[in-house]
Structures are given as C-alpha cells and as structure tokens.
Amino acid sequence: MPKSKRAQRVALTKTTKKTRDHKTNYIQMVRETIDRNDRIYVFSYENMRSNHFKDVRLEFRGNSSSSKSTSMNDSDDEDNTISGDGRLFLGKNKLLQIALGRTPEDEYSDNLHQISKLISGSVGILCTNRPAEDVEAYFAKLAVEDFARAGQVAPRTVVLTQSEVEVHPVSMVEQFRKLGLPVEVKNGRVALIGDRNEWEVCKEGKELSVEQCKILVHMGVKLAVFKIRLMCRYEKDEGAIEEL
C-alpha cells in the first residue's frame, strides 16, 4: 500500500551543518584572539538574558559592526573583525577546549590546559587587554534585574495587594482568571474576589510555574538577576592562574 504523503514531516527551517573547515576556523580565531590579548577570564553566569549579555559584549568589543548581534551564543564570533579591548566566547565548549589544549602536550600556551578543564557547562571565556582591576570591578557591579522564567526558584515571597490589582483595566479580568488570579469586576474596577486585601503569587523557595511568571510580568515584579561571575584569571606572560 502506498505510503500517505500526509504522514510526511516538512522542515520549516533550514540550517547549515557546521563543516570541518568551519570548526577549524573557529579554533584558529580563538587562538588568534589569545595572541592579541594579555589575559583570559573564565566566567559562569546566572539568569542569562541575550539582551543583557549583548551589552557586555559591546562593553569589551567597542562599536564595530560585528557587535550588533543580539545572540547569547557565539553567532557574532563568526566575524573575525578585530575591535575593542576584549572578546567573549560562549558556547562551543569542546571547540574551546581544543583551542586552549586539553593536555600539557597540546596546550596552546603555558598552563592553558588547566583553563580548558574549567570549560564545562554554563561557562565562557573573556580574552582582554583591559587591566585586571578594571575588568573585575566591572563584573563585580554587574547585576541586572529581569523577569523570572518558569522553573526558577522564587527568591522571595510575592504578595499582591488590592491596590496593585485595581490599576489594571477590567478587560484583563478573563486573562487574569486563566492565570489563576482570583479577580472580579467590582464598582468598575478589577478587584480580588471575596473582599480580599491581598493574594500570594509565589512563595520563597518554591519553583515558579508559567502562570505565576506571567502574573509577575503583568504586575511588573522582577525576581531574576542577570549576573556574570569570574571564576579565575589567566595571565599569559607568566602562565599564572589565579582563582577569583
């Protein structure tokens, strides 16, 4: 019996498979960046947001056209433009390990295999000529509030009051109800059902649901903080690694 064409899956997007040459070029680009800079930082991050990470890229890459990418991954690392006083690499952990070297025998520079061991999970590297104290001061101050996403653990309990609810238009009542917010229209305003004065959206230490996150967005409550933590610093001239 002929196979039904209705059962066929059609791809709506097309992606180009990364070739061996592409990977080789990426490794070479990382090594050229190491050559141009004096130090390397390994960093981890919390609550990654591509728009905030883009600002960090711009901080260290200047105003070149290649800095216009908004991706949190290495999409803008495909451009070999040299600019600014540093460059960040995030993603492609295996290729970064190869570029740095995994053993003393194949490391690209003295002790880089020790840095390579740290390239695992949600981490990246920053190559820069900027003075160490400036770099570390910048990241110590970096903390940008943003809306939480589903699955995040609530850092604090959030309780909505009647005054916070009633400022919304009555047209949002149905939408709020679908999200689990117990509201009604009373005297032409949005009100908590049963003459309540407050309602708990989430409790500290509990995982946030999709509905809770949407309610928090509507109420303008930001529970996530985008941060980048520097794990260690590598000084190329000395081959020295300092844990931070």
ABEGO torsion letter per residue (X at the ends): XBBBAAABBBBABBBBBBBAAAAAAAAAAAAAAAAABABBBBBBBBGBBAAAAAAAAAAAAEABAAAABABABAAAAABABBBEAEBBBBEGAAAAAAAAEABAAABABBGAAAAAAABBEBBBBBBBABBAAAAAAAAAABBBBBBBBBGBBBABBBBBBAAAAAABBAAAAAAAAAAGBBBBBBGGBBBBBGGBABBBABBBGBBBBAAAAAAAAAAGBBABBBBBBBABBBBAAAGBBBBX
